[in-house]
Amino acid sequence: MQEEQQPEAAADPMSSSDAPEDGPKETSSVSQNISDADAFKILLEMKLKKRQKKPALPSTVTELDTEDGSKVYVVGTAHFSDSSKKDVVKTIQEVQPDVVVVELCQYRVSMLKMDEKTLLKEAKEINLEKLQQAIKQNGVMSGLMQMLLLKVSAHITEQLGMAPGGEFREAFKEASKVPFCKFHLGDRPIPVTFKRAIAALSFWQKVKLGWGLCFLSDPISKDDVEKCKQKDLLEQMMAEMIGEFPDLHRTIVSERDIYLTYMLKQAAKQIELPRASESEPRRYIPAVVVGVVGMGHVPGIEKNWNSDLKIQEIMSVPPPSTSSKIFKFVLKATVFGLLGYGCYRIGHRTVQFVLSMPAAQSYLQRLTEVPQH
């Protein structure tokens, strides 16, 4: 896939104090004697000196290499874990990356700028307005699936009193402290994932899965979260519920493993150094990338790392299946049927009430007497 098909970065968190200004600084005698290229080299040298040759990394980090010498450090996290936040911070500080890639898409990027209190409130409040918005954005079946998965996340949030995605917010903060560090969104857009997941299920499988998600109530402790450092908590719960649906596991986990791997490899392309003039030959250096993903995706990323990946197929959205059309029709028929029955019951009672009034009975009696005269 061409470069322009990658999702745009959510931000380019470059430290304003370290980044060079565009154009010459007239107020500084030092900057008048130094070019932008030289300033870039100085800052880059400072960054490389700070970068550890043999970084002391947490046990949750997997190191991967590209053919051109770039390094990728994949931090496997549990989405509801304070320990994972610390692992992310330490890794970024140790390796001073050129790019940080997180397991988010543009539809979930808002969580990077929300505080814990707001996120806790948002996760716990799943109302009709959110349901209508999800259905409008993704369609009936995909919207319902999205709300059911939000219910799972809200269940964990309520049990632990901890908002999801803390490791991504820490990654965003730390990346902003590293000179020239870019921040990329590495996950497949969630509407595509939901639509492909729904298309993979039969009508009765959708009903069965929805039933299991609706009645989720098992208690979860913080110890359970830390035990899940070998497998992400949310994805482990989902895997248990969808274990009998291999096609659903393929779309929600395996296909996203491929997409995340592809985005990490794209981010790990060599970096071109600035040139003093157009005649100067181009020079490149290997890139250093930190990936922040759920622990459940790490084995899949390792498995796909040396493969020639094509993501066009897993980005396509199949047309609605017959079962989806039937379910949509049944849902609409049920809603309109209930509304019609309600109107009928209200109207029937209203007519009976009006007819029972003396004035109405007198008027009807007069109408019956007119034909006789």
N, C-alpha and C positions, 0 to 999 in steps of 0.2 A: 504494500500500500504506500502511496506517495506520502511525502512528509506533511503536506498540508491537510491530510485527513486525520492527523492526530488531534485529540481534544486540546484546546488551548489551555495554557497554564492558568491556574486560579489567580496567581500573583507572581510577581518576580521580586521576592522580598530581599532587596539589596540594601544593606546598611547605608543610610544617607551620609553618615559621617565618613565612610570609607570609599564610597563610590565617587569617581571623577565627574566633574561638572562638564556639560556639553559646552564646548567653546572655551576660549581663553579667559582667565580671571584677571580683569584689569586692576583689581584692588590688591592683588598679591604679587609682589616682586618675584617670589619663588616660582609661581605657576607661569609667569611670563617666560621663564627660561626652561620649561619642561613641556614636552608634547603630551598629547593624550596617550599615545602609545607608550611613552616612557612611564607615565603615571600608572598605566595599567600594569606594566611589568613590575613596578615597585610594589604595588598592592598584591599582585599575584605571588611575588616572591615572599612577601610577608605571610600570605595564606599558606604557601607550600611549606614554609619553615614551621608554622604552627601545626601543620598536618603531621600526624605520627606515622613513622615508617612501619612500625610494628604496633598498631593500636591495640590497646587492652579492651577487647570487646566483650559484651555480655554473652552468655551461653545461648541466647535466643537468636543470635546473628549468624546468618549463612553467607559465606563469601563466594562470589561467582566471578569468573573472568571472561572477557571477550577476546576475540581473535586479534584485535589491534592493541591489546594490553590494558584496556579500561577495566576498572574494578567496580563491582556492584555488591553492596552490603545490604542484604535483605533482613530486616528486623521482623521476626514473627511475634505478633502481639495477641493478647486477649483484649477485646474491645472494652471490657469493663475491668480494667486492672491498673492500679497505681504503679505496680512494678513495671508494667509495659511502658508507662510514661518515662520512667527513669532510664529504661533501656534505650529508648529513642533519643533522649537528650544526651546520654553518654556517647552513643555511637556517632551522632552528628558532631559533637565537640571533638571527638578523637580523630575522625577522618577528614573533617572540613570539606564536605562534598561540593561538587559543582552543580549537582541537581539532586533534589529530594522529590521522590515519587510516592504518592500516598494512594491507598485503596479507596478513593472517592471519585465521583463523577460530578459533572456540572449541576446535577439535580440535587446533590447533597452537600455542596460546597458551603452552604450557609452555616453549617455547624462549626466552621472554623472561626467565625467571628462572634458566635454566641457564648455567653458565659454559662457556667454550670447550672445556675439557678434557672435561667431561661430554658435551657435544654431539658432540665428535669420537668419543668412545667409543660413544655411542648410534648414530651414523650408520654406524659401521663394523660394528657387531654386529647383523646381521639373522639371527635364529635362529628355530627352530620355534615357540617360545612367542609371538614377535611375529606370526608368520604366523597362528597359531591365533586370536590376539586380533583381528587385522585381519579375518579371515574371519567371526568371531563378530559383530563390530561392523557390517560392511558387506556380508556375504554372500560366497559363494565367489568369483565373478568379480571383484567390486569389491575384495575383500580381496587377491586375487592381483595385480590391477592396482596397488593401493597399494604392495604389497611390491616390485613390479618398479620402480616409480618411486622408491621409497626406495633401491633398488639403484643407480639412476642417480645419485641424490644422494650415496650412499656412495662411488661410483666417483670423483666429482669431489672429495669430501672427502679420499679416500685419495691422490689425485693431487696435491692442493694443500696438504694438511695444514692446511686451514682449514675451520671449521664454518660451515654456512649460516646466514643470517638475522642476521648481525652488524649490518646497518643497522637492523633492527627493534629490536634491543636498545639500540642507541644512541638511537633515537627515543624509546624508553620512558624512558631515563635523562634525556634532555634535556627531555622534556615534564614530568617531575616537578620541574624547576627553574623552570618558568614558572608564575606565579600563575594559578589558576583554569583551567588547561589540562586538557582532558579527553582521554582516550585511547580511541579507538574501533577495533574490529576490522571491517575493511571487505571481507573476502573471503567468497565463498559457502562454506558448510560443505562440507568436502572429501568426506564421504560422498555428498552430492547430486551433486557434480561427477563422481565416479567412477562412480556408478550410471548417470548420464545418458551418460557416455562409453562405458561397456560396452554400453548399450542401442543406441547408434548404430552398432555394429560387427556385421558378420556373423561366423559361427563361424570361418571361415578367416582373416578379418582379425584376429580376436583371437589365433589361433594364430601368425600371422605377426608381429604386433606383439610378443607375448610372447617369441618366438624372438629378435627383434632386441634386446630389452631384456636378455635373459638372457646374451647373448654380447657385451655392450658392453665394450670394452677399449681404446679409443683413448686415448693419452696426452694430457694437458692441462697446459699451463704457465700460470704466472701472467700472462705476456704475453698469452696467449689470452683470459684473463678480461678484462683491461683493453681488449683490442680489441673485446670484446663489450659495451662501454659503449653502443653503438648498438642492441644487442639482448641481452637477458638470456641468460647462458650456458646455464642449465638449459633455458630455454624454446627456445633456438636448437637445442640437441641434440634436444629432443623434436620440434621442428618438422621437423628433418631426417628423423627416424625416422617421423613420422606424415604426411609430406608427401603420400603417396598416399592418405591417409584424411581427406578434407576434413570429414567429419562429426565425426571425433574432434577435429580442430583447432577446429571450431565450439564443441564443448562445453567443451574445456579452456581455450581462449583467448578466443574471441569472446564467449561468454556471460558469462564472468567480467569482460570489459571492461565489459559492460553493468551487471553487478552492482556493480563497483567505482565506476563513474560515478554510479550511483544513490546509493550510500552517501556518496560525497563531496558530492553535492548536498544530501543530508539533513543532513550535518554543517555545511554552509555556511549554514544558516538563521540569520536575524538573532538577536542576543542581546538579551534583555529586561533593562533596567537595574533595579536594586532601587528600590522606592518607600518613602518615609518613612511613607505612610499609604495606606489603600485608596482614599481620595478622589483621590489624586494620579494623573494620567493615566499610562498606560503609555508607556514610551519604549523604542525599540529602536536598536541600532547594528549596522552590518554586521559579520559575523564574518570572522575570518582562519583559514584551515585549511591545514595541511600534510599532503599525502598522500605516503606512501612506498610505491612499487609497483615491480615489475620493469619494466625499460626496454621490454620487449616489449608492455606494456599501455598505454603512453602514447599511441601513435597511436589506439588504439581508444577511449580515454577522450576524446581531443580530438574524434573523429568523433561520439561519442554525446552530447557535452556539451549541445548545444542541442536535443536530442530529448526528447519526452515519453516517459519510460521506464516500462514496466510489467514487473515482475519476477516476477509470479505464474507465468507459463509456464515460465521457466527455473529455478524452484524446485521444480517438480513432478518426481516420480520415476516414470518409465514402468514398467509391469508387466514382469516378466521375459519376454524373447523366447523363441521356440521353440528357437533355437540355444543360448541360455543354459541352458534346461532340459535339452537333450540333452547339453551339455557337463557339466553338473552330474551327470546320471545316469551318463555314461561315467566321470567321475572317481570317483564313489562305487563303481561296479561294478568299476573297476580296483583300487581300494584293497581292497575286500572280497575280490575275486578273488585278489589277491596274498596276503592274510592266510589265505584258505582253502587256497590251494596250499601255503603254508608250513606250516600245521597238518597238511595231508595228508602232506607229505614227512616232517615230524618224526614223525607218528604211524606212518607206514609203516615207517620205520626202527626205531622203538621196538618195533613188533610183531615185526619180523624178529629183532631182538636177543633179545626174550623167548622166542620160539619156538626159538631156537638154543640155549637153556640146557638142560642135561641134565635138570633137575628138571621143566621144562615138557614136554619130549619124553616123559618117563616117565609124567607125568600124562595126556597125550593118548593114550598107548598103552593105559593102563588104561581110559580112556573108550571106546575102540574095542572092547575086549575084553568089556565089560559086555553089549552086545546079544547076543553069541555065546553067553554062558552062559545 
